[in-house]
Structures are given as structure tokens and as C-alpha cells.
């Protein structure tokens, strides 16, 4: 089990460690140790914690691909110190989603990424909507909670030095364009 997935589920549910501890019967210090990888939980412990949050952890093989939620967390960790790495991680999400069938796309995108209030939230949501829409796959529920808000055009920083806005909105996939994210479709073509 991905300890970070447990933490993301707790935060997305709006639960504090102490609240979750009181509902699950697992000490807050133990939950924290599990979330930070200092303690390996038993399946029973994971089930108790998940049940207290109203979620179910299902083991699936991702064939070496990261979930959208995990990759999004990596983007946020890199966005200020290594923007080019953050952008490459975003493109890797696009490649991973494009490389698998519809069912696997749904699995990779099912877990809600943490909200960061960064424009990356909009970019990831638009990318997931676009890639799942390409194969007529059902969209995860979390996308409905992340509707487009007009905050002006934005494009991710691709290098250590910010670039001027250069993308043509007419060449941007519709779910990204609706969220005012300037990344042209050709940028998602794998080499």
C-alpha cells in the first residue's frame, strides 16, 4: 500500500489525524507513522482506517506507472525548485494515460489528487478529462468538484527561466482550454 495514498485520502476527506483516530480506533501517532512510511500497517489496520474515511483500498497492478494522484504530488514538490522536472512529470502522466486501455486509465485516475490551489490542479484535471474522454471512459467523481474557473491563461514553466505565453488556444485540447491552460496538443505527442 502507498502510505501517501492513505494520507491523500485523509486530507481529501477533510479529516484530521485526531478525528480519524477517534473514528478508526487507531492512535493518531500510529496513523501519522503509517502516512510518513515509518510504520508498515497490516491489512487489518489499513481496512480500519479506510473504513473510517469511507474509502476502500484495492490492490491493482499499474505495471510501473504512477497514479495521477501520486504524480501530481511529485509535480507540486518540484514546481518551484525544478519546474522543468515538474513539467516532465506532467507529460509522463499524459504518456501513461495514453499508453493503457480505458479501464486502466480509469484506475490510474481514480484517486483524487490533493488540492494545492496551484494552476497545476487545473492542468492535471484537464489532462485527465481529455485522456479519459479520448477512449469514452467514465470520468472520476473528483473531476466534477474541480470545474473550470476563469483565472486567466496559464502555461507551465518548462525551463528554469519563465517563457512568454506562446501556445495557440485553438490547438489546446478542449478540457485544458476550458480551464485556461495553454499546452498545445502536439506537446503531448510521445517521441
C-alpha positions as CSV (number, residue, x, y, z in Angstrom):
1,X,0.0,0.0,0.0
2,X,1.2,3.5,-0.8
3,X,1.4,5.4,2.5
4,X,1.0,8.7,0.7
5,X,-2.3,7.4,-0.8
6,X,-3.6,6.9,2.8
7,X,-2.6,10.5,3.6
8,X,-4.1,11.9,0.5
9,X,-7.4,10.1,1.2
10,X,-7.5,11.5,4.7
11,X,-6.7,15.1,3.6
12,X,-9.2,14.8,0.7
13,X,-11.8,13.6,3.2
14,X,-11.1,16.7,5.3
15,X,-10.2,14.6,8.3
16,X,-7.6,15.4,10.9
17,X,-5.3,12.8,12.4
18,X,-7.2,13.0,15.7
19,X,-10.6,12.8,14.1
20,X,-9.6,9.8,12.1
21,X,-8.0,8.2,15.2
22,X,-11.2,8.6,17.2
23,X,-13.4,7.1,14.5
24,X,-11.0,4.3,13.5
25,X,-9.7,3.3,16.9
26,X,-6.1,3.6,15.7
27,X,-3.9,6.0,17.6
28,X,-3.1,9.3,15.8
29,X,0.6,8.7,16.3
30,X,0.3,5.3,14.5
31,X,-1.7,6.8,11.6
32,X,1.0,9.5,11.3
33,X,3.8,6.9,11.3
34,X,2.0,4.9,8.6
35,X,1.4,8.0,6.5
36,X,5.1,9.0,6.7
37,X,6.4,5.5,5.9
38,X,7.8,4.9,9.4
39,X,5.5,2.0,10.1
40,X,4.2,-0.7,7.8
41,X,0.5,-1.3,8.5
42,X,-1.3,-4.6,8.5
43,X,-4.1,-5.2,6.0
44,X,-6.5,-5.0,9.0
45,X,-5.2,-1.6,10.1
46,X,-5.5,-0.3,6.6
47,X,-9.1,-1.6,6.4
48,X,-10.0,0.1,9.7
49,X,-8.5,3.4,8.6
50,X,-10.1,3.2,5.2
51,X,-13.5,2.3,6.6
52,X,-13.4,5.3,8.9
53,X,-12.9,7.5,5.9
54,X,-15.5,5.7,3.7
55,X,-12.9,4.5,1.2
56,X,-11.6,1.2,0.0
57,X,-8.1,0.4,-1.0
58,X,-8.0,-2.0,-3.9
59,X,-4.7,-3.6,-4.9
60,X,-4.2,-3.3,-8.7
61,X,-1.2,-3.7,-10.9
62,X,-0.2,-0.5,-12.6
63,X,2.7,-2.0,-14.5
64,X,5.2,0.6,-13.2
65,X,3.0,3.6,-13.9
66,X,2.3,6.1,-11.2
67,X,-1.3,7.1,-10.4
68,X,-2.3,10.6,-11.3
69,X,-2.6,11.5,-7.6
70,X,1.0,10.3,-6.9
71,X,2.4,12.0,-10.0
72,X,0.5,15.2,-9.1
73,X,2.2,15.2,-5.6
74,X,5.6,15.0,-7.3
75,X,4.7,17.9,-9.6
76,X,3.8,20.1,-6.6
77,X,7.1,19.1,-4.8
78,X,9.0,20.2,-7.9
79,X,7.0,23.1,-9.3
80,X,9.1,25.9,-7.7
81,X,12.6,24.4,-7.3
82,X,12.6,22.3,-10.6
83,X,9.9,23.5,-12.9
84,X,11.3,21.5,-15.9
85,X,11.1,18.3,-13.8
86,X,7.5,19.2,-12.8
87,X,6.6,19.7,-16.5
88,X,8.2,16.4,-17.5
89,X,6.2,14.6,-14.7
90,X,3.1,16.1,-16.1
91,X,3.9,14.9,-19.6
92,X,4.6,11.5,-18.1
93,X,1.0,11.4,-16.7
94,X,-0.2,12.1,-20.3
95,X,2.0,9.4,-21.7
96,X,1.0,6.9,-19.0
97,X,-2.7,7.5,-19.6
98,X,-2.3,7.3,-23.4
99,X,-0.4,4.0,-23.2
100,X,-3.1,2.0,-21.5
101,X,-6.6,0.9,-22.2
102,X,-9.7,2.7,-21.0
103,X,-10.1,0.6,-17.8
104,X,-6.5,1.1,-16.8
105,X,-6.9,4.9,-17.5
106,X,-9.8,4.9,-15.0
107,X,-7.7,3.1,-12.4
108,X,-4.8,5.5,-12.8
109,X,-7.1,8.5,-12.4
110,X,-9.5,7.2,-9.8
111,X,-7.8,8.6,-6.7
112,X,-8.3,12.3,-6.2
113,X,-5.0,14.3,-6.2
114,X,-4.5,16.7,-3.3
115,X,-5.8,20.2,-3.9
116,X,-3.0,22.7,-3.9
117,X,-4.6,25.9,-5.3
118,X,-1.9,25.8,-7.9
119,X,-2.7,26.0,-11.6
120,X,-1.3,22.5,-11.8
121,X,-4.6,21.4,-10.3
122,X,-6.4,22.8,-13.3
123,X,-3.8,21.3,-15.7
124,X,-4.0,17.8,-14.2
125,X,-7.8,17.9,-14.1
126,X,-7.9,19.0,-17.8
127,X,-5.4,16.4,-18.8
128,X,-7.3,13.6,-17.1
129,X,-10.6,14.7,-18.6
130,X,-9.1,14.8,-22.0
131,X,-7.2,11.5,-21.9
132,X,-10.3,9.6,-20.5
133,X,-12.6,11.3,-23.0
134,X,-10.4,10.1,-25.8
135,X,-11.5,6.5,-25.0
136,X,-15.0,7.3,-23.8
137,X,-14.0,6.2,-20.3
138,X,-16.0,7.4,-17.3
139,X,-14.6,10.4,-15.5
140,X,-13.7,10.1,-11.8
141,X,-16.1,11.9,-9.4
142,X,-13.3,14.3,-8.2
143,X,-13.3,16.0,-11.6
144,X,-16.8,17.3,-11.0
145,X,-15.5,19.1,-7.9
146,X,-12.8,20.7,-10.0
147,X,-14.7,22.6,-12.6
148,X,-13.0,25.3,-14.6
149,X,-12.7,28.7,-13.0
150,X,-11.5,31.5,-15.3
151,X,-8.3,32.6,-13.7
152,X,-6.7,33.8,-16.9
153,X,-4.5,31.9,-19.3
154,X,-1.6,30.0,-17.8
155,X,1.1,27.8,-19.1
156,X,3.5,25.8,-17.0
157,X,7.1,26.8,-16.8
158,X,9.0,24.3,-18.9
159,X,12.5,25.5,-18.1
160,X,14.3,27.2,-15.3
161,X,13.6,30.5,-16.9
162,X,9.9,31.5,-17.4
163,X,8.8,31.9,-21.0
164,X,6.3,34.2,-22.5
165,X,2.9,32.7,-23.4
166,X,3.3,31.2,-26.8
167,X,0.7,28.5,-27.2
168,X,-2.2,29.0,-29.6
169,X,-5.5,28.3,-27.7
170,X,-7.0,26.9,-30.9
171,X,-4.5,24.0,-30.7
172,X,-5.1,23.2,-27.0
173,X,-7.3,20.2,-26.1
174,X,-10.8,21.5,-25.1
175,X,-10.7,20.4,-21.4
176,X,-7.4,22.2,-20.9
177,X,-8.6,25.2,-22.9
178,X,-11.8,25.4,-20.8
179,X,-9.5,25.6,-17.7
180,X,-7.4,28.3,-19.5
181,X,-4.3,26.0,-19.6
182,X,-2.0,26.8,-22.6
183,X,-0.5,23.4,-23.6
184,X,-0.9,22.6,-27.3
185,X,-2.0,19.0,-28.2
186,X,1.3,18.4,-30.1
187,X,3.3,18.8,-26.8
188,X,1.6,15.5,-25.7
189,X,3.0,13.5,-28.6
190,X,5.5,10.9,-27.3
191,X,8.8,10.8,-29.1
